[in-house]
Amino acid sequence: MAGNQAKQFSCVSLAFNGYAMNISDLLAPDSVIPALKVQSKKLLLQELAARAALQTRLPEKRIFETLIERERLGTTGVGQGIAIPHGRMAEVSRITGVFARLEGGLDYEAVDSQPVDLVFMLLAPENAGADHLKALARVSRLLRNQATCEKLRAAHTAEAIYAILTDRGSSSQAA
């Protein structure tokens, strides 16, 4: 294992064993889509799967199927324009995220029936257990912050969005 990979895995491991879990542990800068235009929930999940496939080197179709399977259990549209699609895959080596800011709202069948425009997808190893739940809780806490969501909606570049998602000061405490 290359030095950078070993460092990356140890950082993720530390983050998920009682230490602060940062969004930067879940999301790479090139996993941010700043202005995604899609016409349906299915197309959105396909785009997220395509970006996740680049990060994980896993088949896009398999990732998409995992996300669809989870959506069949109930919507991951949590309300206030936010969705957190997620799933577990045996082939995933670490929790991986993809963030998209949508151009216009999308009917996502959210719990509040409002259109979704901020989407944070998570993929976790099958055996991630509590770490998967901690990652979901961390993302949920971040996106429940109205000021953060307003900044995300106003940002127009991947770099600006990544900075907003990862520079949270006091809210980067343990999950």
ZIGIQUI-V356253 format. One record per pair of residues at least 6 apart in sequence whose ideal C-beta (glycine too) atoms are under 6 Angstrom apart, sorted by the first residue. I is the first residue (numbers start at 1). J is the second residue. D is the distance in Angstrom with one decimal. If there is no record, write none. Layout:
# ZIGIQUI-V356253
i=[I I]
j=[J J]
d=[D D]
This chain:
# ZIGIQUI-V356253
i=[12 12 15 15 16 20 20 20 21 21 21 22 23 23 24 26 26 26 27 29 31 31 32 32 32 32 33 34 34 34 34 35 36 36 37 38 41 45 45 46 48 48 49 49 49 50 51 52 52 52 53 53 55 56 56 58 66 66 67 67 70 75 76 76 76 77 77 77 77 77 78 79 79 79 81 81 81 82 82 83 83 83 84 84 85 86 88 88 90 92 92 95 95 96 97 98 99 100 102 105 105 106 106 108 110 118 120 122 124 134 137 138 151 152 155 155]
j=[25 94 21 25 131 172 173 174 134 138 175 172 165 166 166 95 97 135 97 162 55 98 99 158 161 162 100 101 157 158 161 103 100 102 103 44 108 64 67 64 98 121 60 63 64 60 98 63 98 123 60 63 96 92 96 91 87 89 85 87 87 109 83 84 85 83 108 109 110 116 84 110 111 112 116 117 118 118 143 108 116 119 120 139 121 122 124 126 126 123 125 124 135 123 122 121 120 119 117 115 117 115 116 116 116 152 139 135 132 175 175 175 164 164 161 164]
d=[5.4 5.2 4.7 4.4 4.1 5.6 5.8 5.1 5.8 5.0 4.3 5.2 5.0 5.0 4.6 5.6 4.1 5.7 4.2 4.9 5.8 4.7 5.0 4.2 5.0 5.0 4.1 5.7 5.6 4.7 5.6 5.1 4.5 5.2 4.6 4.6 5.4 5.9 4.7 5.6 5.1 4.5 5.0 4.0 3.9 5.1 4.7 5.0 5.2 5.8 4.0 5.8 5.2 5.9 5.7 5.3 3.8 5.3 5.1 5.4 4.5 4.8 5.4 5.3 4.6 4.4 4.0 6.0 2.9 5.3 5.9 5.7 5.0 4.0 5.6 4.9 5.7 5.0 4.8 5.2 4.6 4.8 5.3 5.7 4.8 4.2 5.1 4.9 4.2 5.1 4.8 4.7 5.0 4.9 5.2 4.6 5.0 4.6 4.5 2.5 4.9 5.7 5.2 3.9 5.7 5.8 4.9 5.6 3.9 4.0 5.3 4.5 4.9 5.6 4.7 6.0]
